[in-house]
Amino acid sequence: MRSIYIISLALFLTSPATALASDFFPNQPGRALFVNFINPTLSTSANPSVSEPPEDCRARIKGILCLVNPIQHADEVRTCLPGSDQFNKSLEAVHDLLPPQLQKVFCSIEVILVENELASLAYAGTMGPEPGGAAFMGIRRSLLEKSEKASAVFGWKEQKAFGIKSEPFKVVPEGPQVRLSTQTYHSTLLYIVAHEFGHILDFANSANDFACEDSAACSGKMNQEMAQYLVPAPGSWGELSWQNAITPKNLNSFPLWKNLCFYGCEKTLQLTDMVPFYEQLQRSSFHTTYAAVSPWEDFAEHMAFHVMAQDPFFQYRVDADNFQYLWEVTWTGQTEKRKWMDQFLSRDLIYPKVSQ
């Protein structure tokens, strides 16, 4: 029997541009790590993790799945429910579609939590205070059980930024309409996994690396005030578009960015903002709305698009009233970002280590 102990899934930032900590948890100046994940009683019979990563990362998927109920309190021990190994087929299919650099991440994940209930689509992170600590991932159960349409899943998420609250994957006609299409059967899950694996590789390799301008301001617990003093290190991903850990550079900022929020929001964009928002987003270096949330989401969204764009039939657009946001416009103009990602994936990458 496996038990998973999660201390918290608290929100880190509040608006503007709030991100959910179930996507990442920046806890230290200069590094984004999800460190409040502890796995005290993971049995070797239920998990084939070894000190050296196994050769067959695909075969490992079934043994690291853990079906769980929602967290009820902060110090709860979460136990894997019966039937945890029934969700492997979809992830195995996604494994086969990923580039080799991302396939290897399956050998670095300690556990994949299959969440019976989840506010977001998925989350991922690494354990421990240093790069290379074991990784974990969580994902909505329904995404593994059904072939959810990408336009419904990402349209539902997109509409959250405009204050629309609806049942999971129900898109209302008055909100922005995401049109994502490929010839890949598992395109929805492929996008989500590529995004979350982007977080894991970001954390393990410090793709988003920051230096503190004021040591006194950076002492204590990470918060929004501290994040203003975290400046992207030279050559890091964040240096391309961000002036600090929470604020885009002037050329990538735009008036409506200050109201951008997806989860735990006090304030969001309004439906009347749709056309001007996407007009402004189209002129930035962020190719999706979620990429504009933070440097970490910027990286993860770019990783997802890097994977999806391998399909020559991949299309992504957002219809907002009489304006059509086209990903090709922003993507084509992101020569520097695409070059940075190509060089990143050609590195001798660091992969998180699973426990013995």
C-alpha positions in Angstrom: 0.0 0.0 0.0 1.4 3.4 -0.9 0.7 6.5 1.1 1.3 10.0 -0.2 1.7 12.9 2.3 1.2 16.4 1.0 1.6 19.3 3.4 -0.1 22.0 1.3 -1.2 23.1 -2.1 -1.4 26.8 -1.1 -1.5 29.7 -3.6 1.8 31.5 -4.0 0.8 34.6 -5.9 -2.3 36.7 -6.0 -3.5 38.9 -8.9 -2.3 40.2 -11.1 -1.4 37.2 -13.1 -2.1 34.6 -10.5 -0.8 31.0 -11.0 -2.0 28.0 -9.1 0.6 26.3 -6.9 -0.6 23.0 -8.3 1.4 23.9 -11.4 4.5 24.9 -9.4 5.6 26.3 -6.1 8.3 28.9 -6.0 9.7 28.7 -2.5 13.3 30.0 -2.7 14.9 33.0 -4.3 16.3 32.0 -7.7 14.6 28.7 -7.9 11.1 27.4 -8.4 10.5 24.1 -6.6 7.6 22.2 -5.2 9.2 21.1 -2.0 6.2 20.3 0.2 5.6 16.9 -1.2 6.7 14.0 1.1 6.4 10.3 0.4 7.2 8.5 3.6 5.8 5.0 3.0 6.2 4.2 -0.7 6.6 0.5 -0.9 9.1 -1.0 -3.3 6.5 -3.7 -4.3 4.1 -1.0 -5.6 6.7 1.3 -7.1 9.7 0.0 -9.3 11.8 3.1 -8.6 15.5 2.3 -8.2 18.6 4.4 -7.6 19.6 4.3 -11.2 16.8 5.2 -13.7 15.5 2.1 -15.6 16.0 1.8 -19.3 12.3 1.3 -20.2 10.6 4.5 -19.0 7.3 3.5 -20.8 7.1 0.2 -18.8 7.5 2.2 -15.6 4.3 4.2 -16.0 1.9 1.6 -14.7 3.8 1.1 -11.5 3.9 4.8 -10.5 0.2 5.6 -10.9 -1.7 6.4 -7.7 -5.4 7.1 -7.6 -6.3 9.5 -4.8 -9.2 11.4 -3.3 -9.0 15.2 -2.7 -6.9 16.6 0.2 -9.2 17.3 3.2 -6.7 18.9 5.5 -3.0 20.0 5.4 -1.4 17.1 7.2 -3.4 14.4 5.6 -1.9 11.1 4.5 -3.2 10.2 1.1 -3.4 6.5 0.3 -3.5 5.0 -3.2 -7.0 3.7 -3.9 -7.7 0.3 -5.5 -7.4 0.4 -9.3 -4.5 2.8 -9.4 -2.9 0.9 -12.3 -5.8 1.1 -14.7 -4.9 4.5 -16.2 -1.7 3.6 -17.9 -2.8 3.0 -21.5 -3.4 6.7 -22.2 -0.1 7.8 -20.7 1.8 5.0 -22.6 0.3 6.3 -25.8 1.5 9.8 -24.9 4.9 8.5 -24.1 5.2 7.2 -27.6 4.3 10.7 -29.0 6.8 12.7 -26.9 10.4 13.5 -28.1 13.1 11.4 -26.4 14.1 14.1 -24.0 10.6 14.2 -22.5 10.1 10.4 -22.6 12.9 10.1 -20.1 11.0 12.2 -17.6 8.8 9.1 -16.9 11.9 7.5 -15.4 12.3 10.5 -13.1 8.8 10.7 -11.6 8.4 9.2 -8.2 4.6 9.1 -8.5 1.8 10.2 -10.8 -1.3 11.1 -8.7 -4.5 10.5 -10.5 -6.8 13.0 -8.8 -10.5 12.1 -8.4 -11.2 15.8 -8.1 -8.9 18.7 -9.1 -9.5 22.4 -9.7 -6.9 22.6 -12.5 -6.0 20.2 -15.2 -2.7 18.9 -13.8 0.3 19.8 -11.7 3.9 18.8 -11.4 7.0 19.6 -9.4 10.2 18.3 -7.8 11.1 17.4 -4.2 13.9 18.7 -2.1 15.9 22.0 -2.0 18.3 21.2 -4.8 17.9 20.5 -8.5 17.7 16.7 -9.2 15.3 15.9 -6.4 12.6 13.3 -7.3 9.7 14.6 -9.4 6.0 14.1 -9.1 2.9 14.9 -11.2 -0.8 15.0 -10.7 -3.6 14.9 -13.2 -7.4 14.9 -13.4 -8.8 11.3 -13.5 -11.2 12.2 -16.4 -8.4 13.2 -18.6 -7.0 9.7 -18.5 -10.4 7.9 -18.8 -11.8 9.8 -21.7 -10.6 11.3 -25.0 -11.6 14.8 -24.0 -11.8 17.3 -26.9 -8.9 19.7 -26.8 -11.1 22.7 -27.7 -13.4 21.9 -24.8 -10.7 21.3 -22.2 -8.5 24.3 -23.1 -11.6 26.5 -23.9 -12.9 25.8 -20.4 -9.6 26.8 -18.9 -9.3 29.9 -21.1 -12.7 31.1 -20.0 -11.6 31.1 -16.4 -9.5 34.1 -17.1 -12.6 36.0 -18.0 -14.5 35.1 -14.8 -16.6 32.4 -16.4 -17.5 29.5 -14.0 -18.9 26.4 -15.6 -18.9 22.7 -15.2 -15.6 21.0 -16.3 -15.0 21.2 -20.0 -18.3 23.1 -20.7 -17.6 26.1 -22.9 -20.1 28.9 -22.9 -20.8 30.6 -26.2 -20.3 34.2 -25.0 -16.7 33.5 -23.9 -13.5 33.0 -26.0 -13.5 29.9 -28.1 -10.2 27.9 -28.3 -9.7 26.0 -31.5 -6.9 23.4 -31.1 -6.7 20.7 -33.7 -4.2 18.1 -34.7 -4.2 14.6 -36.3 -3.1 13.1 -33.0 -5.7 11.1 -31.2 -4.3 11.9 -27.7 -3.6 15.6 -28.5 -5.3 16.9 -25.3 -3.3 14.7 -23.0 -0.1 15.2 -25.0 -0.3 19.0 -24.6 -1.0 18.7 -20.8 1.8 16.2 -20.2 4.3 18.2 -22.3 3.4 21.3 -20.2 3.9 19.5 -16.9 7.1 17.9 -18.0 8.2 21.3 -19.0 7.9 22.4 -15.4 9.9 19.4 -14.2 12.7 20.0 -16.6 12.6 23.7 -15.8 13.0 23.1 -12.1 15.7 20.4 -12.5 17.8 22.4 -14.8 17.1 25.9 -13.5 15.8 27.1 -16.9 14.2 29.9 -14.9 17.0 31.1 -12.8 16.8 34.3 -10.7 19.2 36.5 -8.7 18.0 38.7 -5.8 18.7 42.4 -6.1 18.2 43.0 -2.3 19.3 40.2 0.1 17.3 41.7 2.9 14.1 41.8 0.9 14.7 38.1 -0.1 15.0 36.8 3.4 12.1 34.8 4.8 9.2 33.1 3.1 8.7 33.6 -0.6 5.9 36.1 -1.4 4.8 38.5 -4.1 6.8 41.4 -2.6 10.0 39.3 -2.6 9.4 38.2 -6.2 9.7 41.8 -7.3 13.4 41.6 -6.4 14.1 38.4 -8.2 15.8 39.3 -11.5 16.3 36.8 -14.3 19.9 35.6 -14.5 21.8 36.3 -17.7 21.0 33.6 -20.3 18.0 32.2 -18.4 14.6 31.7 -19.9 13.0 34.5 -17.9 15.5 37.0 -19.2 13.8 36.8 -22.6 10.5 38.2 -21.6 10.5 39.1 -17.8 11.9 41.9 -15.8 11.4 40.0 -12.5 9.7 36.8 -11.3 6.2 38.3 -11.7 6.4 41.2 -14.1 6.9 41.0 -17.9 9.4 43.3 -19.6 7.8 46.5 -21.0 7.7 45.2 -24.5 5.7 42.1 -23.4 3.5 43.9 -20.9 0.1 45.3 -21.9 -2.6 47.2 -20.1 -5.0 44.3 -19.5 -2.2 42.0 -18.3 -2.8 43.4 -14.7 -6.2 41.7 -14.6 -5.0 38.3 -15.8 -5.9 35.5 -13.3 -7.0 31.9 -13.7 -7.4 30.4 -10.2 -8.2 31.8 -6.7 -8.9 35.2 -8.3 -10.2 38.3 -6.6 -10.4 40.0 -10.0 -10.4 38.7 -13.5 -10.7 40.0 -17.1 -14.3 40.7 -18.2 -16.1 39.6 -21.3 -15.9 43.1 -22.6 -12.1 42.8 -22.5 -11.9 39.9 -24.9 -11.1 41.7 -28.1 -8.6 44.3 -26.7 -7.0 41.6 -24.5 -6.2 39.3 -27.5 -5.2 42.2 -29.6 -2.7 43.1 -26.9 -1.6 39.5 -26.3 -0.9 39.1 -30.0 1.7 41.9 -29.9 3.5 40.3 -27.0 5.9 37.3 -27.0 3.4 35.1 -25.1 1.7 32.7 -27.5 -1.0 31.7 -25.1 -2.9 33.5 -22.4 -1.6 31.2 -19.7 2.0 31.8 -20.8 1.6 35.4 -19.7 0.9 34.4 -16.1 4.6 33.8 -15.0 8.0 32.9 -16.3 7.4 29.3 -15.2 4.1 29.0 -17.1 5.7 30.8 -20.1 8.4 28.1 -20.2 5.9 25.2 -19.7 3.5 26.5 -22.4 6.4 27.0 -24.8 7.5 23.4 -24.1 3.9 22.2 -24.9 3.8 24.1 -28.2 7.3 22.9 -29.1 6.0 19.3 -28.8 2.6 20.0 -30.5 4.2 22.0 -33.4 6.0 18.8 -34.5 2.6 17.8 -36.0 2.4 19.7 -39.3 -1.4 19.8 -38.9 -1.3 21.5 -35.5 -3.5 24.6 -35.3 -4.3 26.8 -32.4 -6.4 29.9 -32.4 -8.8 31.8 -30.1 -12.0 33.3 -31.5 -13.1 36.3 -29.5 -16.1 38.1 -31.0 -14.8 39.7 -34.2 -11.1 39.1 -33.4 -9.2 35.9 -34.1 -6.0 35.2 -32.2 -3.6 33.1 -34.3 -0.8 31.3 -32.7 1.2 31.3 -35.9 1.7 35.1 -35.6 3.2 35.0 -32.2 5.1 31.7 -32.7 6.7 32.9 -35.9 7.9 36.0 -34.2 9.4 34.1 -31.3 12.7 33.3 -33.0 14.7 33.9 -29.9 12.5 31.8 -27.7 12.3 28.9 -30.2 16.1 29.0 -30.5 16.5 29.0 -26.7 14.2 26.0 -26.3 16.0 24.1 -29.1 19.3 24.7 -27.4 17.9 23.7 -24.0 16.6 20.4 -25.3 20.0 19.7 -27.0 21.8 20.0 -23.6 22.9 17.2 -21.4 19.8 17.6 -19.3 19.5 16.9 -15.6 16.7 14.5 -14.7 15.2 14.2 -11.2 16.3 11.1 -9.4 13.8 8.6 -8.0 14.3 7.1 -4.5 15.9 3.8 -4.0 
